[in-house]
Amino acid sequence: MTDKSDTRKKLFTDHELYWLSLPYPVRISKLIKQKRVDEAIQHCEDMKGSQILLHDFFADSCMFLWSWVGDNMGEETVEQMFRYIFSQSAKRQYFDAAGAQVMPHLTIDLLARSWRAHSCFGAGEHPGSFSITEDDEKFTFHLHPCGSGARLWRKGLYEKGEGGKVSEKIHTWTYQRKGFPYYCIHCSFLNEILPYESDYGFLLWPVDPLKNKDDECAWHVYKDPAMIPDHYYKRLGLVPKKKKINKGLKPGHRFFSDQEFAEMAQPMPDRIIGCLQKGAYQRALKLCREVKGEFLELHDLYVMMLISTMTFISDSKGEKALGEVLDGQYRNCIEKSILSRTGKKTVAEKASFLANMIFNIDNCNRSGYHPGKFSIREDNLYIYFILNPCGSGGRLLRAGSYKPMPFIKQIQEQIENSVAYYAAHHLPLPEKLLKMIFPFTVTHFTQRKPYLQGKTKRPHTWSFNRKNIPYYCCQCGMIQEKLFESGLEIIPPKSNKDSCVWKLSKF
């Protein structure tokens, strides 16, 4: 029997709890300003391994849920599923803004940021990395390997019993291949099919997909969509469009040097360390500000894909099926990959793990709309994580994702779409100004959240024994069901404005 008196003393000081609640870039910035350079460098090293677990949970979960649909609802349902997913997570967020991309080179910095996020600072098994090249017609992201799809394959998650599935038949959306990984299917819809069918009317970023688990894939960004070769269209059964868009494109012009590409592909902690070692402290602080939002767009895309997949499953097969999916997700994507790392940790180590590897990363360093943030407090019996809001489920709640889209919001987005397109095509804005406003415009569009997503219609053990629990939050409901007896209690918010609380027992 545990002697509770041994746990009465505090495991952390108030300052230590405050420090744990700060994102790594904020901690590093504070240390730089205090001239504690060696400690700042050590925090950069620690930051390198901070993002990989949550990133891989998202990627593993998407693979598992999509594979479950193929196995249990039939491969003919997969196209319907992806069309629904991206109607919620990409149509308003990406395709509505695509027509404003009259200067595709402005996209390269932002895509490099996304691929750095996917690569998770080079951490993890089969670490992701990339390089960028440029020729007369296009930019190309070479993935060595892709930080998600290729790593899933290389980690063996498509082996029998590991949760992943490959296509049983040839489809246009499997790039005319049988045995194509289910996770990688989403690229054909997100990058090619759905942008073509949207008002944009072209493929967005054509892909050369990997041929086997040891292969590398490539994403292309064409300087003018009219330059995209016909074979990318033909493999999808689509008709190429040749209307020239980029009228200002000069043949042979290069936008970036090899050095600039190399810097774009370098993990941010290494860039910050390099600046600190050279004494370039202001540059290091600037990079700390930049890295704060690096994971945001990828994180939010994952969150939107997951909630829309859950809603699709429940709408199609019922909440009993959703419970089966969440149970499988827990076993394959949480128990194996995350809990296996915490079993022998002390309570203090578990608390630090939750702060550094889960909550701060899920908050995307307090970036985005309705930014996630949390505080930590401790008493004699528990350590409390007060999420106000949670960086994923809580932000969906506060964005109204479980309600119909308000009419005024529809009008607002229509106006934004028109203004962005008109300004890009018809206003003589100087490129310097465009470079300055383009990242903010893209972030604004990608922060659009889905609407009319599902909530439980009756209580379940995996929904905190309550009805009206958002499906996304049911992932935590499943964690609560599985881990309650091991000292973790999760108290979900009762309203959009409430905090979510995680209580970690000290004994």
Secondary structure, 3 states (H helix, E strand, C coil): CCCHHHHCCCCCCHHHHHHHCCCHHHHHHHHHHCCCHHHHHHHHHHHHCCCHHHHHHHHHHHHHHHHHHHHHHCHHHHHHHHHHHHHHHCHHHHHHHHCCCCCCHHHHHHHHHHHHHHHHHHCCCCCCCEEEEECCCEEEEEECCCCCHHHHHHCCCCCCCCCCCECCCCCHHHCCCCCCECCCHHHHHHHHHHHHHCCCCCCCCCEECCCCCCCCCEEEEECCHHHCCHHHHHCCCCCCCCCCCCCCCCCCCCCCCHHHHHHHHCCHHHHHHHHHHHCCHHHHHHHHHHHHCCCHHHHHHHHHHHHHHHHHHHHHHCHHHHHHHHHHHHHHHHHCCCHHHCCCCCHHHHHHHHHHHHHHHHCHHHCCCCCCCEEEEECCCEEEEEECCCCCHHHHHHCCCCCCCCHHHHHHHHHHHHHHHHHHHHCCCCHHHHHHHHHHHHHHHHCCCCCCCCECCCCCHHHCCCCCCECCCHHHHHHHHHHHHHCEEEECCCCCCCCEEEEEECC
